[in-house]
């Protein structure tokens, strides 16, 4: 099982043959792993405070499983995102066999 949590309390979980989206630990969406198409990761930044705040580097992660599941995570979580993508690929290949 792989879980990646974002800055807003949402998470995407890959568990066996399922891909699930949670918001504050409540299940909001679920799709079979065989429906996984791809993942897009875009780097972005935002200010922590409105005026003169330091910038925070973020990753926008969009998982395509027929519908889209997205997360906004800190750039330091790049390794977790890579692990999520690897698990999505593995789960898709296992479920299609």
DACORLIN-V561321 format. One record per run of one state. SS is the DSSP state (H for helix, E for strand, - for the rest). FROM is the first residue (numbers start at 1). TO is the last residue. If there is no record, write none. Layout:
# DACORLIN-V561321
SS;FROM;TO  SS;FROM;TO
This chain:
# DACORLIN-V561321
-;1;1  E;2;5  -;6;9  E;10;15  -;16;17  E;18;23  -;24;25  E;26;32  H;33;35  -;36;37  E;38;47  -;48;54  E;55;64  -;65;67  E;68;74  H;75;96  -;97;97
